[in-house]
Amino acid sequence: MKARIPKNMGGNQNMNSMIKQAQKMQEQITELQNDIEERDFTASVGGGAVEVVLTGKKTIKSLTLKPEVVDPEDIEMLQDLIISAVNEAVNNIESTTEDEMNKITGGVSLPGLF
């Protein structure tokens, strides 16, 4: 008994359509990556005592310390505040990237993109 395979059910058209959609999605992802890399992300901790601004490339653009947070007797607290501010800004970048990427991909995970 031979299996019958339907002939010309638009397979080529469906494949071409899928390829075009994938190409469009790739263009949108590239645009999003470039857009995020150009943005600044700010985080403030300690009631505004420490503020850090990171670029979308996760590099520190600026760090602002209020004078009252600089206590030579408590360097550890200042270090913790700086680390906390940087981590918060990085988390903001990652969260924004994920949210905006989901808008493009419809929530489908694409390993290796971000």
N, C-alpha and C positions, 0 to 999 in steps of 0.2 A: 504494500500500500504506500503510495507516494503522498507526501505532505504537499498541500497546495499553499503556495505563498501568494498573497494578493499582489497584483501587479500595479505599479505606479499609483500608490495611494497618497501621493503628495509628499513622499518621504524626502525628496530633495528640497522641496519648498519648506518643509518643517525644519530641516537641518539648516538651510540658509537663514531662516528666520531666527533660529536659536543662535547661530553664529553672530548675526547682526545684533541681537540682544546682548550677547556676551561682550561684544566689542563696545557697545554703547555703555554697558555697565563698567567696563574697564576704564573707559574715558572718564566717566563720572567719579570713579574711585581715585584716579590720578588727579583730577581737579580738586577733589576733597582733600587729598593728601597735601597738595600744594597750598590750598587755602589754610588748612590747620597749621602747617609749618610757618605761615606768615603771621599768624595770630599771636597775641600775648595772653598769657594766663596768669592771673594774680591770686595770691593766697595771703591771708592775714591771720596771725595767731596772737595769743596773749593779749587780747583786747586791743589789737592794733599795734602792739609793741614791736612786732616783727612782721614785715611785709616783703614778699618775694615776687618777682615777676619772671616767668619763664616764657621762652618762645615755644611755639608748637614743636620745635625740634628738641625740646627738653633741655635747653641750655639756659643758664641763669642770665637774665638781662639786667636785673637790678635787685639789690637787697637793701632794705631800709630798716634801721634800728632806731627806736626812740631812746634818747639818752638815759632815761630812768631804768631801762632794761640792762644796761651795761654796769654790772656790779662785779668788780674784781674779786670779791669774796664768793661769788656764785657763778662761775664760768659755765658750770654744767647746765644750769638752767638756760642760759643763753644758747648754748649748743643744742639743747633739746628743742628750744623754740625754733631755731633755724632749721633743724632737721624736719620738724613737724610742718613748717611752712613749705619747705621744698617738696616734701611728700604729698602734701595737700594739693599743691599746684600740679604735680605729676599726675595725681589721681584725677584732677579736673581735666587734664589733657586727654587721658585715656578714656574717661567717661564720655567726654564730648565726641571723641573719635568714634567710640563704639555706637553711641546714639545716632550719629549722623551716618555712619556706615550702614546701620540697620535700615535706615530710610532708603538707601540705595539698593541693598541686597534683599530687602524684605525679611530680614532676620536670619537668612541663610548664612551659616558660618563658612567662610572661605579661608581655610588655613594658609598661613604664610603671608597674608596681606598686611596685617597689623599685629 
